[in-house]
């Protein structure tokens, strides 16, 4: 197992807990305010990590700062729309799969064009399975 997979597996646990907490909050707070509090608490946690966490040897560049800020703005839109989807009755399995799985599927499709990553049969199968998972979970009838 490649060394990065352990971090990715723990990240998936964090994202699962994130989706469950987001679902518990949706409909109990305004979408934008929920997103603001979510991101504000994340910013506080990250500030703690910056100042007391393990020190990085990576020096920030202007491009790194710009791309990180753009990524954060995209997360702002995604989180606010997730609150909206969940408040409107979307199930966690469907909204989470479409939002996160859809993002991963789209990124897997475009990363070869943007970052010269190979588009292999393995990746094509993964993209197809991701799209199938979105369809299956998003079309689940309400119980």
N, C-alpha and C positions, 0 to 999 in steps of 0.2 A: 504494500500500500504506500503510495507516495506520501511524503511528509506533510504536504499541504492538506491532505484529506482529513486529518484529525481536526485542524482548525475549522475546516468547512463543515464537518459533522457537528461540532459545538455551535457553529454559527447557525446551522439549521435548527438546533434546539432553541437558540435565542429567538430566531424568527418565528418558530412555532409558538413560543410563549408570547411573543409580540402580537401575533394574530389573535390569540385567545384573549389577551388583555384588551386589544383594540375592539374585539367583538363585544366584550363585557361593557365597555365604555360607550359604544355606539348607541345613539338614541337617548343617551343620558347626558349628553353635552353637545353643544353646537359643533358641527364638523370642523370648521376652521379653528375654533378654540381647542378642540381635542387635538388637532394636529399641532397647534402651537405648544400646548403643554407636553405632548409627546416629544416633539423636537427640542423643546427647552430643557426637559429633563435629560434627554440624550446629550445635549450640549454640556450640561453640568457634569454628567458622568464622564464625557470625553475630556473636559477640562481637568478633572481630577486625574485621569490617566496621563494627560500631557505633563502634569506637574509632579505626580508621585508614582507614576507607572514606570515600567522599564524604559530606559532611554534608547532612542533609535539612532542608528548611525547614518540614516538617510537624511541628506540635507534638502530642505524644500527648494523647489525652483518656481519661477513665475508660472510656468505651464502647469505644474502640479497644483499650485494654489487656484488657478483659474478653473482647471478641470474639476477640482474638489468642490469649488463653489457651485459650478454648474450641476454637478451630481447632487449637491444638497438641495438646489432649487427643484430638481426633478423629483427628489424624495418628498419635498413639500407638496407638490401637486399630487403625487401618488398617494401619500398618506391622507390628504384631505378627501380625495376621491374614494379611498377605501372606507373612510368614515361614512361618506355619502352612500356608497353601495351597501354597506352593512346596515345603516339606518333604514334604508329602503327595503330591507328584508333579505338581502343576499346571505346565503349560508356561508360559514367560514370556509368550508371545503370548496365551494364554487368561487367565491370572491378571492380567496387566497391563491387558488390555483390559477385563476385568470390573471390576477395582478402580478404575483411573483413568478409563477410558472410561465406566464405569457412574456414577462420581461426577460426571463432567462432564455426562453425559446427565441425571441426576437434578437437578443444579444448574440446567441449562438449562431444565428443566421448571418448577422452583419459583422461579427468580429473577424471573419476571414478577409472581408473587404477592407476593414479599417486597420487591422493589426497583423496582417499577413499570417493569420493562423490557418492551418489547413482545414478544408472542408472535406472530411473523410466520410466514408459510408457509415462509420460508427456515429459521427456527429449527425448525419442526415437521419439515421434511425432515431437518435435521441430527440432531435427536433420533431420528428413525426410522432414519437411517443408523447412528447410534451404537448403537442397540439391535440392528440387524442385524449390525454388526461384532462385538458381544459374542456373539451367537448363533453366528455362523459360526466365530469363533476358539475359542470355548469348547467347541464340539461337534466340533472337529477330532479324528479318530481318532489314537490313539497309534501312533507308527511303530516 
